[in-house]
């Protein structure tokens, strides 16, 4: 019950204020009498599938990608900007049109795939690190489905 209230409060906070760090979100929740740590916030960010998008005041801000709204737009952007997906061992390389690797990365991050350890975006290339060689082919295949 407390988790649901806290997560609802997170959604309300990021809807009205540009929050760009987990520490800042933690402070906001503590002001609202939620006794939370950064580790709790990290789990909530994952549960809520929050991602960082460009802010108007700050460089980035947390946002919730709802299934029918922004997430649908992100899926379309991913499909339109990705030119290829390949992998070797535990690495997936996503090639994009110039200037779109961050967009592809934001979409992949929003999927919340637990086997993805992390990613690094350049200008036209997104490098994804997967936790094992065995998980890499099915994740690459899953990502390819989004560009069909």
N, C-alpha and C positions, 0 to 999 in steps of 0.2 A: 504494500500500500504506500509506504513512504517513498519507494523507488518510483512509482507511478506519479506521485505528486511532484517529486523532484524533477523527473523528466518533463513533466508538463510545464513546470516553472522554467526549465532550460529553454523550451520552445518559446515561451512567452518572452523571456529575456532577449533571446537572439532575434526575435521579431521586432522588438522596439529599440534595440541598442546594438551597435557594431561591437562585437566581442571577437578578438582575434587570437586569444590564448586560453588554454585551459586554466591557467592560474587566475586570469581575469574572470572567467566564468565561475570558478570556485569562490572568489571573493564576493561576486554578486549573489551567489546562493547563500553564502554565510551571512550576508546582510539580511537575507530573507529568513534567517533562522534555520537554515538547513545546515547541519554540521557535516561538511563533506571534505574529502581530501582530493588531491589531484588524481590519485588512482581511481577513485570513484567516478570522477568526471570523465576520465579516459574511457572507462567502461560505458558510461552513459553516451558519450560521443559515438562510440561504436554501435551501441544498441539503437540509437536514433538515426544512425547513418548520416551524421552531420558531415559536411565537407566545407572546405574553405573556398569562398568565391571572392571576387574583387569587391572591395568596399568603396564607399564614396568618401568617407572621412579617413578611414584607415586603409592600409594597402590591402588587407584581407579581412574577412569576417566569416564567422560560422553561419551556415545556412542549412536548412533542412530541405532535402530534395524529395518533395512529395511525389508519389507514383504517377499521378496524372498531370502534374504541372511541370515544374522545372526538370524533374527527372526525365520526362518524355522529351523535352528539348535537348537535354544533355545526350540522350540516346541518339537523337537525330544528328546532333553535331558530331558525335563520335562516328556514326556511319558515314557522314559526309566528309570528314577530314582524314580518316584513316586510309592509307594507301596500301598497307600490307602488315601482316603479322607473321613472325617467324620465331623459332625458339631453338635453343641448344642447352643441353643439360638442365640447369634450374633457372635459366634466364629466358625471358620473353622480350623480343624487340618489336615495338609497334612503330611503324613509319607513318608519318602524317604529312599533310601539306605544310609548307613553311608557317611557323608561328602557331601551330596548333597542338604541339605535344602536351602543353599544360592542360588544355581542354580535354584531351584524351586521358591524361592522368587523373583529372578530377572525376571523370566518369568511372574509370576503373576503381578509384578509391571509394566512390559512392556505392559500389557493388558489395563492399564489405567481405571480400573473399578472404577467409581466415588463413589460407595457405600462402597468401602473398605477404612477404616480409616487408617489402617496401618498393618504392619506385623513384626514378630520377628522370625528369623531363628536360630535354634540351629544346632546341628550336623546332626540329622536325622529327625527333626521335624520342620515344619513351622506353626506358629500360625498366623491366619489372623483375624483381628477384623473388623466386618462389622457394618455399621451404625444402623441397626435395625434387629430384629428377623425375620421380614417379608422378608427382602432381602437375608437372609442367604441361605435358601434352593435353590433358583434359581441360585445363584452364585456357590454354591457347585456342583450343577448339571452341570453347564456350565464348571467348571473346570474338572469334571469327563469326559466330552466329549473329552478333550485333551489327556486323557490317554487310550482311546479306540483304 
